[in-house]
C-alpha cells in the first residue's frame, strides 16, 4: 500500500463519519469549519474529514479528533440563511493526520494519504463472497435498505470499495464505523465488516421472530393492541414482568398492609381487578388509580392517643389563653369523661362571639392540650355542596370533599377539626352546604359519613368538631340543634391588659426581630392604648396597635442607633398618633333630652346616644338615624306611653298638638335595629317634654310596652362591658334579666350599680334628676295597668346592629 504526504485543511465532523466513495451533504456552521471549507475551495477543493470523539464538544482540540479520516472533494457549496454552509462532499481515500500544523483560523494538518494496491487472492475472494451474501440476507430481513443497493454492490470488483460502501449503508455505532475506517489492511477490513454484519443479521433475525410471534396473537384491526403485545414479547425475551400485573400485585400488597375495613377492602380489590383488565393508557385507568390512592391514604384505623392528664391539659390551656373559664371547663370535662368512658363520641362545640376574642386560636390550643392533630377549614363563602361531600367519580377532575381531604391531611381518624365561620355559608343552584353538614355534625349519623367520591362509610364519630361563628342567628336552626353553643363575650379592660402583657406583646416583639431588652411597655401604657386607641370586644385591633409600636421601635433602633426604647403613657402618642377615642364616652353633664342606651352588635356591646328635641309644630313625631322597623315601633310605643302619663308628668293635654318631636340617634349612616332601646327613647322623650335632666352616668336597656311594662332583652354581658368601657357607673335593666348578671366578671360587677326595673315609672324615677310625678302603683291589680303578655325573654339581634366598635 502506497502513501502520499499532503497539507490540507481539516473539517471536524460531529456524530457522522464519511467513508471513501461516499457522497453526502454536510451542514457546516462553526467558524473554523466554515473557514476550512473556504480555504479548500480556494485551493483544489480537497479537504480532510475526521470525526470528533465526543459530538457535544463545540471547540475540539487535537486530542478530541480521531487521527484516521477521509480525504474528500467538495462537489457543491450552498450558503444558507444564518451563516450555515451546506456542502456536498465525496470521499476519495483514507488518510492519517500525522501532525497538526495550526488551529487558527482553521485546523491545518499534514496528512498521509493511503492508496489501495491489492492482489485478489482466494482469501479476499472468499471474504468478499461471504460479505455479499450476509449483506443480501440483511437487506431481505431488515427492509431498511432498498434492494437496488444490493445489485450495485454485487457488481463491485474492488474489495476495499465493496467494504466501504456496505459499511456506509449499515446503521452502525460511530465507534464501529471508525474501526472499519481505521482498518487500512483490506483483509482486516473485510473480516471486521463480516463480523459486524453477522451480528446485525442475528439482531434482525430476532426482531423477525418477535414480529412473527406477535402477529399470531394480534387482531388485524387493533394497532394499539399489536404495539402492546410487541412490548410484552420483548419483555418476555428480557425476562421482565408485565407492567400491569406488577402494578396489580403491588396494590394488593398495599391493601393487605393497610388493614382496611372489610367492605372497603372488598371495594378496593374489585377496583384493582378492573384496573388489570383496562388498557394502561385508558383514561379511566387514571381515575381508578387516583381512587385507590385515596382509599389507601385515608386513616381508616389510625388514631392518636389522647393526653388524658387533666392537670397538664389545664396548664396548656392557661398558657395559650387568658380567661375563657367556661370553655376551659368544658374541655377538661370532656377529658375527664374520656378517662372514664373510652368509647365516648367526639363532641360538637360551637364558639359564638365577636371577632378577635380567640375562637380560632382556642381550637388550636384544644388540639395541643389533647395531643391531637389539628385541621382548620374555613366555611366563609362556601356555596357548593360538593365542598363538603365531594364530587362523584363520573365528573372530570372529581375529588373528595374537604372533610375527607382534612382527615387525610391529619393522618388520623380523631383530629380536632375546626370549621371556621360556619355562619357565613351561603347556597346557590349547586346545593346547600349547610344541609350537607348535618350529617357531619350529627353524632348519631357521622359514624357512617359517606363522601360522594369515596363511596364508602367513614367513621367521623371520633373527630372533635369545633365550629366558630360571629352571629348565632345566622347559623341554620337544624345545625344549631346538633351543636353545643358556648358564648365568648368581649374581654374586660383588665383581661385585655393581661392578654397584651402575656401574649400579644411578646409575640409582636419576636415577630419584629426585637428582644425583650429593646422595648419596654408598662401595664399603664397598655391600658391607655386600650382606652384611647381601640374600642372593640376582642384584642385584634389592640394587637395591631402593639405591632405599630414595634415597627416604630425597630426603625428607631436601626436608624437612630438606640439600644432601648421605653414606651410610656406620656409618649405613646409619638408612636400611635392622636388618640382616636375618648375614654368614657358617657356624657360629661346631666342634659335634657339626651339618654344613653346600650346596644348589642356583631363585634360586642356599645353605647347608644339618644337625643330628643322639641319645637313648635302640630304634633308630628320624626325619627332619624337610619332606624329599623323594630326600633321605630319601640319609639312609637314610648311616645304613646309618655302621652298616656301626661297628667302624672305634669304635661298640658294640648301640648302634643302644638309641638313637634324629633328623635335622633347619631351616626345616621349606620343601620340600627332591635328592641333594646325602648326604655332609653321613652326616657329621653320624658326628659325633653318635662325639661328634667337625665343623669349622665346612667345607661339603660330594655323594651317597653304601651302600658309601661319593661320586657327583658338579650346581650346583657356585652352591653354591661360596653358601659364599663364607657365609664358608666349605673345600669338600668329589666328585672327578668337578673339571671344574666351571673355571666358578668366580678371585677366589673363590683364597680357598677345595677337597677332592676319592671315598669317605666321606675326607670324615670331612677334616670331623671327630679321626682315630681306620682309613680304607678305596681301592686294595683286594676285593669289600668294589666300584667304584661307572655314574651320570649331572649332575643338574638338586640338593638344597634352593625354599629362598629
Buried (B, 14 or more C-beta within 10 A) or exposed (E): EEBEEBEBBBBBBBEEBBBBBBEBEBEBEBEBBBBBBBBBBEEEBBBBBBBBBEEEEEEBEEEEBBBBBBBBBBEEBEEEEEEEBBBBBBBBBBBBBBEBEEBEEBBBBBBBBBEBEEEEEEEBEEBBEBBBEBBBBBBEBBEEBEEEBBEEBEEBEBBBBBBBBBBBBBEBEBEBBBBBBBBBEBBBBBBBBBEBBBEBBEEBBEBEEBEEBBEEEBEEEEEEBBEBBBBBBBEEEEEEEBEBEEBBEEBBEBBEEBEBBEEBBEBBBEBBEEBBEBEEEEEEBEBBBEBBEBBBBBBBEEBBEBBBBBEEBBEBBBEBBBBBEEBBEBBBEBBEEBEEEEEBBBBBBBBBBBBBBBBBEBBBBBBBBBBBBBBBBBBEEBBBBBBBBBBEBEEEEBBBBBBBBBBBEBBBBBBBBBBBBBBBBEBEEEBBBBBBBBBBBBBEBBBEBEBBBBBBBBBBBBBBBBBBBBBBEBBBEEBBEBBEBBBBBBBBBBBBBBBBBBBBBEBBBEEBEBEEEBBBBEEEBBBBBBBBBBBBBBBBBBBBBBBBBBEBBBEBBEEEEEEEBEBEBEEBEEBBEEBEBEBEBBBEEBBBBBBBBBBBBBBBBBBBBBBBBBEEBEEEBEBEBBBBEBBBBBBBBBBBBBBBBBEBBBBEEEEBEEBBBBBBBEBEEBBBBBBBBBBBBBBBBBBBBBEBBBBBBBBBBBBBBEBBBBBBBBBBBBBBBBBBBBBBBBBBBBBBBEEBBEBBBEEBBEEBEBBBBBBBBBBBBBBBEEEEBEBBEEEEEEEEBEEBEEBEEEBEBBBBBBBEB
